[in-house]
């Protein structure tokens, strides 16, 4: 029933103006559409929305991910913009310079994935991956 539908991500924001500024400054993303209490972003063929919410994510899991061709370069560029990356050192997940190597992740894309994670201004956990 839903297999032929478009999937979109919705992320909560306690302070929508703060979130808008953070996504613009740190990720160079700008809303393509606005409504009271919500911002819609289009990235490639995908979209996500930030919505005003009194609730918040605890940020303990990846809520949205981006796939890139060169993770090291992307991480370096985002660090220059002030993005703070997570570090993990508990097996099975360990990062080196904020990047984890995950073997066997999504075999249809390759033999694994390089991955990094950071939080937005609202505490939402975002990930970046590069299949290898």
C-alpha positions in Angstrom: 0.0 0.0 0.0 2.7 2.5 0.9 5.5 1.1 -1.3 4.8 3.5 -4.1 4.6 6.6 -1.9 7.1 9.3 -1.1 8.8 9.2 2.3 9.4 12.5 4.1 11.0 13.2 7.4 9.6 15.4 10.1 11.8 16.8 12.8 10.6 18.7 16.0 11.9 22.1 16.8 11.3 23.9 20.1 12.5 27.2 18.5 11.7 27.2 14.8 13.6 30.5 14.1 16.7 29.1 15.8 16.4 25.9 13.8 16.0 27.9 10.5 19.1 29.9 11.3 21.1 26.8 12.2 20.2 24.9 9.1 21.0 27.9 6.9 24.3 28.7 8.7 25.6 25.2 9.3 24.2 23.2 6.4 23.5 25.9 3.8 19.9 24.6 3.6 17.0 27.0 3.2 13.2 26.3 3.3 11.5 26.0 0.0 8.1 26.5 1.7 6.8 27.9 5.0 3.6 27.8 6.9 2.8 28.9 10.4 4.7 26.5 12.7 6.5 24.7 9.9 9.4 24.8 7.4 9.7 22.4 4.4 13.1 21.7 2.8 13.9 20.0 -0.5 17.2 18.2 -0.8 17.7 16.5 -4.1 14.7 14.3 -4.7 13.9 14.1 -1.0 12.3 16.5 1.5 12.1 17.0 5.2 10.2 19.4 7.5 10.9 21.1 10.7 7.8 21.8 12.8 7.3 23.8 16.0 6.8 21.4 18.9 6.8 21.5 22.6 8.2 18.0 22.6 11.8 17.2 21.7 13.8 14.2 20.5 16.2 12.8 23.0 18.8 12.7 20.2 19.8 9.1 21.1 19.2 7.8 17.6 19.7 8.9 14.0 16.5 10.7 12.8 17.6 11.7 9.4 20.6 10.9 7.2 22.4 12.4 4.2 24.4 10.3 1.7 27.5 12.0 0.3 30.3 11.0 -2.1 33.2 12.2 0.1 32.5 12.0 3.9 36.0 13.3 5.0 35.6 16.4 2.9 32.0 16.9 4.0 32.9 16.5 7.7 35.8 19.0 7.3 33.6 21.6 5.6 30.8 21.2 8.2 33.4 21.5 11.1 34.5 24.8 9.5 30.9 26.0 9.7 30.8 25.1 13.4 29.1 21.7 13.3 30.1 19.5 16.3 30.4 15.8 15.5 29.8 12.9 17.9 32.6 10.6 18.9 31.9 7.0 19.8 34.3 4.5 21.3 32.2 1.6 22.5 32.2 -1.5 20.4 30.8 -2.2 17.9 30.8 1.5 17.0 34.1 3.4 17.2 34.9 6.7 15.4 38.3 8.0 14.4 38.3 11.8 13.7 34.5 11.6 14.0 34.1 9.0 11.3 33.0 5.3 11.9 33.7 2.5 9.5 30.7 0.2 9.4 31.3 -3.1 7.5 28.4 -4.8 5.7 26.1 -1.9 6.0 23.5 -2.1 3.2 25.3 -4.6 0.9 23.3 -3.3 -2.2 25.3 -0.1 -2.0 28.7 -1.7 -1.5 30.6 -3.5 1.2 30.0 -1.0 4.0 29.7 2.7 4.9 31.7 5.5 6.5 29.4 7.4 8.8 29.4 10.5 11.1 26.7 12.0 13.3 25.9 15.4 14.7 23.0 17.2 16.4 21.1 20.1 15.1 20.2 23.2 17.2 17.1 21.3 18.5 18.9 18.1 19.6 17.9 16.0 16.6 20.5 13.5 15.6 21.5 13.7 12.0 23.8 11.3 10.2 26.0 11.5 7.1 27.1 8.3 5.2 29.3 7.4 2.3 28.9 3.9 1.0 32.1 2.0 0.1 
